Amino acid sequence: LDLGQLQITKEKVDDVVLPAWATTAEEFIAIHRRALESEYVSQNLHNWIDLIFGYKQKGPKAVEALNVFYYCSYEGAVDLDKIKNPVEREAVEGMINNFGQIPSQLLREPHPKRLTQEETVMKLLKCELKRPDITQFLDRVVQINCELSNPKDPLIFLSVPRSPPRSFLQLSPDVLVSISKNAILGCNSWISYDKDKGFLLEVDATTNNL
């Protein structure tokens, strides 16, 4: 794909020159993907939408946000068919082609802020009327001097279940059920004092004796 050359240096526009923090093209893309999916972007994405497609695209709010461009760039600002002078029309078309055109304004009100990952999970759990599943928060699990299983018999299931009325397991909300590869069932006690500082876990002693 021939992208031409730079106007001043006459340097050919070719492959992207990677920054120092990316050693390969794959790493460059991976870092950008992580950034786009980061919590910071999630919490500020609505501000970008307001500027590009929303209520800050035009009018006083756009002026306050320093989000104004040349009038020819805005959709519907110029009716090319009404410009009879061919020189003037060519000049206007050139400005639009070279400087771009503002997207259609889709929203007139502020876009809502995106939910955090935790808020999304809790909302889904609330809709499904289920107790929180510890597997939904594995990124916050912190081990504190305990061994829940061993390499010869790894765990294949973890859950904080809700006790059905006729179940042989009558569990309280602070019980963590574990099932190992060898079908060993463990009823472990866990207490969460602070969601940002992990939790304490008391392993079922019977799982270590089998």
N, C-alpha and C positions, 0 to 999 in steps of 0.2 A: 504494500500500500504506500504510494508516494504521497507524503504529506507536505512536500515542498521544503522551503528553507526559511530561516529567520530573516527578517527584513534588514536588521542592522549588521549582525555578524555573518550573515549568509551561511550559517551552520545548518546542515541538513537535519530536519526533524525526523528522528528515527526512533530506535528503542528507548524506553524509559531508563534514565540513569538512576539506579537504586541509591537511596540514602545510606548513610553509614550504619544505621541501626537494622538494616535488612541485608542479609548476605545472599539471599536468593529471591527470585520472583515469587516463589511459593510462600516464603516467609513474609514477604511484603504484603501479599494478599491476606495471609492468615492473621497478621497483626491488625490490619484494617478491619477484617471481619470481627475480630474480638472487640475492637474499639466501637464499631457500630452496634454491637449487641451488649455493650457495657451498660451498667446502671446509670452512669452519668448521661449518656445519650438518651436513655429511656426517660429520664427525668427532665430533659430539656428539649426533646423532639417536638413538643407542641409549640414551643416558641418559634422554631424554624418553619413549621407549617403555617403559623400565623403570618409570618413575613412573606412567604412565597405564594401561598394559596388562600390565605385568610384575611382577617379584618385589618391587618396592618399593611396590606399590599397597596391600598389607595387611601386618599383622604388625610385628615388630620393625624390619625394614628400612624400613618406611614411617615409623615413629616416628623413626628415625635421620635420615631424609631430610626430616623436617618435612612429611610428605605425608599428613596425617590430616585427616579431615572428620567432620562430624556423622554418627552411626551410621545414621540413616535414609537417608543417601545411598547406602549400599553395597548392591549387588545381593544379594537374599536375606536382608537383615538384618531386615526386617519383613514379616510375613505379614498383609496387610491383611484377608484373609478371617477371621482369628482375632480381629480387633478388633470386639467387639460394640457397644461404645459409639459411637454415630454422631458425637458431638461429637469424641471422641478420634480416630476414623478420619478425619474431615474435617481435623483439625489435622495429622495425619501426612501425608495426601495433599497438604495445602497446603505443608508443608515440602519434600516431594519435588518438587512442581511449581515452587516458587519458587527452590529452591537447587540443583535438578538431581540427577541420579543418576550414580554412578560407573560407567564402562563395565565390561563383563565382564572378569575377569582371564584373560588368554590364556596367559601365560607364568609359569613358576615358577623359571626360571633367568635369569641375565643375558643380555640380547640381544647378539649379537656386533657388534663395531664394523664399520661399513661400510668397504669398501676405498676407497683413494684412486683418483683417475682413472688415475694411472700404474700402480698395482697391478692395476687392472682390465684395462688394455690389455695389460700384460705377461702376465697370467693367460690372456687370450684367445689371445695369440700363442703362448704355451707349449702350450696345448691344440691349436692348429692346426698346431704344429710348423713355424712360419714364422719367418724372420728379422724383426727389427723394421723396420717401414716408417716412413720419416721423416714421412710424411703423418699419422701418428698423433700426432706431437709438434709440429705446426706452431705451437702457441702458445709454443714454446720456441726456435723458429728465430731466430737472431740473425745479421744480415748484418754482415760485417766487411770493409769495403773491397773488395767484389767485385761484379761485374755478371754474373749468370748468363744473362740474356737482355735483349732490348730491346723496347720497345713495339711495334715492327713485327713482331716474331716472338716472341710470349710463350710461356712454357713451358706445356705441357698435362699433363706427367707427371713425377713425381719418385719415386724409389724406391731403396732399398738392397737389391738383389736377391740371391737365392741362385743360384749358378752350377750349372745342370744339367750332367751329365757330358759331353754331346755338344754343348753350346752353343758358338757361335763367339765368345761373350764369356766369357772365363774371368776372373772378377772376385774380388777380395779383399773382405773385409767393410767396408773403408774406402772403397769406391767408391760414388759417388752417380750413378745413371743419370738423365739428363734427356732429354726429348724435347720439341722445340718444335713450334709450330703448322705450320711448314714442313717437318716431319719430319726435323729435324736432331738426330742422336743424339749426346749428350755423355757421356763417362765421366769424371766429376769426382772428385777426391780430397777427402775430408773427414776430420778428426780431432777427436774429442770428448774434451777434456781433463777437463772437469767439466760434468756435465749441468745444473748450475745457472748456468753462465757461458758458455753458447753453445758454438760450435766454430769451427775454422778451415776454410776451404773454398778449394781450389785448382781454378779453373775449367779445363776442357778447352780448350786453346788453339785447337784446330781448329774449335770452334764459333764463334769470333769471325772466322774467315777465310772462312766460307762465306756 
